[in-house]
Amino acid sequence: MALCGFNKQMIDGVKNFFEGAADQITIRAQEENMVIREVIENIELPELDFMISELSRSGKDDVFLGLSYLARAQYKVGLKGVKEGGDIKIVCNTFVEKEIPRLLELEDKYYKELRPKYGMEEAIKRMFS
């Protein structure tokens, strides 16, 4: 890929990250004596937004920045599902199961169709426009 070439181990890692984040937000809600929605809205998303801003500004830790973006995406998906009455873990697992095929499809299109035809920059622009 621009996506680096997903393999099974990487896909499993994304699944495990989302599952772990769903478990952790459940624990955090219990510790904070709040419901999951409140923890995501009032603690997790504001902290992640600020962290992403600071890490982007400083340019010092790309790994943590990437993980912060992934966590933020997970919490936004979870928040939407929880607001609709879903269980955080089921919502996140369902999202990952739906998104992994989409990612693999985009990657396949990038490597087999877009990049050979347009080159890297134009291929990426077309992939996400």
C-alpha positions as CSV (number, residue, x, y, z in Angstrom):
1,M,0.0,0.0,0.0
2,A,0.5,3.2,0.1
3,L,-1.0,0.6,2.3
4,C,2.3,-1.4,2.4
5,G,0.8,-4.8,1.5
6,F,-1.5,-6.2,4.1
7,N,-1.0,-9.7,5.3
8,K,-2.9,-11.9,7.7
9,Q,-0.7,-11.0,10.7
10,M,-1.3,-7.3,10.1
11,I,-5.0,-7.8,9.7
12,D,-5.1,-9.9,12.9
13,G,-3.2,-7.0,14.6
14,V,-5.9,-4.5,13.6
15,K,-8.6,-6.8,14.8
16,N,-6.8,-7.3,18.1
17,F,-6.3,-3.6,18.6
18,F,-10.0,-2.9,18.1
19,E,-11.0,-5.7,20.5
20,G,-8.5,-4.5,23.1
21,A,-9.6,-0.9,22.8
22,A,-13.3,-2.0,23.3
23,D,-12.3,-4.1,26.4
24,Q,-10.2,-1.2,27.7
25,I,-13.0,1.4,27.3
26,T,-15.3,-0.9,29.2
27,I,-12.8,-1.1,32.1
28,R,-12.2,2.7,31.9
29,A,-16.0,3.3,32.2
30,Q,-16.2,1.2,35.3
31,E,-13.1,3.0,36.8
32,E,-14.6,6.4,36.0
33,N,-18.1,5.4,37.2
34,M,-19.4,6.5,33.8
35,V,-21.2,4.9,30.9
36,I,-19.1,4.1,27.8
37,R,-20.6,7.0,25.8
38,E,-19.6,9.5,28.4
39,V,-16.0,8.2,28.7
40,I,-15.6,8.3,24.9
41,E,-17.1,11.8,24.5
42,N,-15.7,13.5,27.6
43,I,-12.3,11.8,28.1
44,E,-11.0,9.6,25.3
45,L,-11.8,11.7,22.2
46,P,-10.7,15.0,23.7
47,E,-7.4,13.5,25.0
48,L,-6.7,11.8,21.7
49,D,-7.5,15.0,19.7
50,F,-5.1,16.9,21.9
51,M,-2.5,14.2,21.7
52,I,-2.7,14.0,17.9
53,S,-2.4,17.8,17.7
54,E,0.7,17.8,20.0
55,L,2.4,14.9,18.3
56,S,1.7,16.4,14.8
57,R,3.1,19.7,15.9
58,S,6.2,18.2,17.5
59,G,6.9,15.6,14.9
60,K,8.6,13.5,17.6
61,D,6.8,10.2,17.7
62,D,5.2,8.9,14.5
63,V,4.4,5.5,16.0
64,F,2.4,7.0,18.9
65,L,0.8,9.4,16.4
66,G,-0.4,6.5,14.2
67,L,-1.7,4.5,17.2
68,S,-3.5,7.6,18.4
69,Y,-5.2,8.0,15.0
70,L,-6.2,4.3,15.1
71,A,-7.6,4.6,18.6
72,R,-9.5,7.7,17.7
73,A,-11.1,6.0,14.7
74,Q,-12.0,3.0,16.9
75,Y,-13.6,5.3,19.5
76,K,-15.6,7.2,16.9
77,V,-16.9,4.0,15.5
78,G,-17.7,2.8,19.0
79,L,-19.4,6.0,20.0
80,K,-21.7,5.9,17.0
81,G,-22.6,2.3,17.7
82,V,-23.2,2.9,21.4
83,K,-25.4,5.9,20.6
84,E,-27.5,3.6,18.4
85,G,-27.9,1.2,21.3
86,G,-25.1,-1.3,20.4
87,D,-22.6,-3.1,22.6
88,I,-19.1,-1.6,22.2
89,K,-17.4,-4.8,21.5
90,I,-19.9,-6.1,19.0
91,V,-20.0,-2.7,17.2
92,C,-16.2,-2.6,16.9
93,N,-15.9,-6.2,15.8
94,T,-18.6,-5.8,13.2
95,F,-16.9,-2.6,11.9
96,V,-13.5,-4.4,11.5
97,E,-15.1,-7.4,9.8
98,K,-16.7,-5.0,7.3
99,E,-13.7,-2.7,6.8
100,I,-10.9,-5.3,6.4
101,P,-12.4,-6.5,3.0
102,R,-12.7,-2.8,1.9
103,L,-9.0,-2.2,2.8
104,L,-7.9,-5.3,0.9
105,E,-10.0,-4.2,-2.1
106,L,-8.4,-0.7,-2.0
107,E,-5.0,-2.2,-1.7
108,D,-5.6,-4.6,-4.6
109,K,-6.9,-1.7,-6.7
110,Y,-3.9,0.5,-5.9
111,Y,-1.3,-2.1,-6.7
112,K,-2.9,-3.8,-9.7
113,E,-4.8,-0.9,-11.4
114,L,-4.1,2.6,-10.2
115,R,-0.3,2.7,-9.4
116,P,0.8,1.0,-12.6
117,K,-1.5,3.3,-14.7
118,Y,-1.0,6.7,-12.8
119,G,2.1,6.4,-10.6
120,M,2.1,6.7,-6.8
121,E,0.9,10.2,-6.2
122,E,-2.0,10.3,-8.7
123,A,-3.0,6.7,-7.7
124,I,-3.3,7.7,-4.1
125,K,-5.3,10.8,-5.0
126,R,-7.7,8.8,-7.2
127,M,-8.0,6.1,-4.5
128,F,-9.4,8.5,-1.9
129,S,-11.2,11.1,-4.1
